């Protein structure tokens, strides 16, 4: 159970992101200002009912601009608490762990932990507890805190409490079990969800040099030498191969099938560090959909290439002004790579942002 007055320090401030509150706030404002105020496909931001977002957790010089897309699209108008799910980078964990802290520090101000909700989850007997050292070592949660603080502090409801959760190396069945356990919280419109993940980590330093050159990732090769690179498809350099593989993963994830997500990971071995938090979300959404949870129609323009049968009419919406969003369907809105790999000696990490309505 969370201990009273136990504050998790902002241990990565000053290295992974700015430690001065005013400078950090100015930097975040700049990131957010560079995101368009409206999306051609989805309309003005924030997107109504987009209370689920997915964003990266690298240093802000690498991924801050990409994260800003998710936070600009995030709708916090109905939210009373935020569930923050991130992977474990420093301790081996086969379940999920909760924080024992009462507050999380940021250079902008502290965010309280929702101690009552943490207690409810702990009472299920399924969660471990992070030590304060483990909590402070992990960056996948901390890198979201300044964005969370800024968005909430500038919203009508002000700062709301956090439910941080470290997601371990879960088996497929464990992802489904935790997905079902969190389903009631995901269904509740007063809960926001943030999934922390980077995408492909490519290069020999990551032990991953997979190459594909087709959109379905059906021809998978592992590059082992510079000579192997010279024999690749000249129209698909390594950085483009990484993009193809990441885009396929995004496509699979927004399909809402946990089995397909697991098959994709098994086949490509894509080094998506937040694959377990993302898999947990997919399984939870799939469980809720199977139990009849769905969204009302949301008025927007049809996606390019939509067929007439995809356009539905309900609740006064007709023709091209009506299109159905699925509950929890992920819409990916931004993608970047830290560098463009051309040689086997190069390395790169991919970053993506997305949102889902719920």
NORHU-V811000 format. One record per backbone hydrogen bond with DSSP energy under -0.5 kcal/mol. NH is the residue of the N-H (numbers start at 1). CO is the residue of the C=O. If there is no record, write none. Layout:
# NORHU-V811000
NH & CO
NH & CO
This chain:
# NORHU-V811000
3 & 100
6 & 3
7 & 5
8 & 6
8 & 103
9 & 7
11 & 9
13 & 10
14 & 17
15 & 12
16 & 12
17 & 12
21 & 19
24 & 20
25 & 21
26 & 22
27 & 23
28 & 24
29 & 25
30 & 26
31 & 27
32 & 28
33 & 29
34 & 30
34 & 31
35 & 32
39 & 43
43 & 39
45 & 37
47 & 73
50 & 47
51 & 49
52 & 356
53 & 193
54 & 354
55 & 195
60 & 16
62 & 59
63 & 59
64 & 60
65 & 60
67 & 63
68 & 64
69 & 65
69 & 66
70 & 66
70 & 67
71 & 67
72 & 68
73 & 69
74 & 70
75 & 50
76 & 74
79 & 76
80 & 190
81 & 190
82 & 161
83 & 192
84 & 82
84 & 163
85 & 83
85 & 194
86 & 84
86 & 165
87 & 196
88 & 167
89 & 87
93 & 91
96 & 126
97 & 166
98 & 128
99 & 164
102 & 6
103 & 6
104 & 111
105 & 8
109 & 106
111 & 104
113 & 102
114 & 162
115 & 113
118 & 114
119 & 115
120 & 116
121 & 117
122 & 118
123 & 119
124 & 121
125 & 122
126 & 121
128 & 96
130 & 98
135 & 131
136 & 132
137 & 133
138 & 134
142 & 138
143 & 139
144 & 141
145 & 141
145 & 142
146 & 142
148 & 144
149 & 145
150 & 146
151 & 147
152 & 148
153 & 149
154 & 150
155 & 152
158 & 152
158 & 155
161 & 80
162 & 112
163 & 82
165 & 84
166 & 97
167 & 86
167 & 165
168 & 95
168 & 166
169 & 93
170 & 168
175 & 171
176 & 172
177 & 173
178 & 174
179 & 175
180 & 176
181 & 177
182 & 178
183 & 179
184 & 180
185 & 182
186 & 182
187 & 183
188 & 184
191 & 188
192 & 81
193 & 51
194 & 83
195 & 53
196 & 85
196 & 194
197 & 55
197 & 195
199 & 350
202 & 200
202 & 348
203 & 208
204 & 344
206 & 203
207 & 203
207 & 204
208 & 203
211 & 221
217 & 214
220 & 218
221 & 211
223 & 209
223 & 221
229 & 225
230 & 226
231 & 227
231 & 228
232 & 229
236 & 233
239 & 341
241 & 237
242 & 238
243 & 239
244 & 240
245 & 241
246 & 242
247 & 243
248 & 244
249 & 245
250 & 246
251 & 247
252 & 248
253 & 249
254 & 250
255 & 252
256 & 253
257 & 252
258 & 256
261 & 257
262 & 258
263 & 259
264 & 260
265 & 261
266 & 262
267 & 263
268 & 264
269 & 265
272 & 270
273 & 199
273 & 271
274 & 198
275 & 272
278 & 274
279 & 275
280 & 276
281 & 277
282 & 278
283 & 279
284 & 280
285 & 281
286 & 282
287 & 283
288 & 284
289 & 285
290 & 286
291 & 287
291 & 288
292 & 289
293 & 288
298 & 323
300 & 321
302 & 320
306 & 303
310 & 307
311 & 307
311 & 308
312 & 310
314 & 317
317 & 314
321 & 318
322 & 319
323 & 298
328 & 357
329 & 326
331 & 355
332 & 330
333 & 353
334 & 353
336 & 351
338 & 349
341 & 339
346 & 343
348 & 202
350 & 200
351 & 336
353 & 334
354 & 54
355 & 331
356 & 52
357 & 329
358 & 49
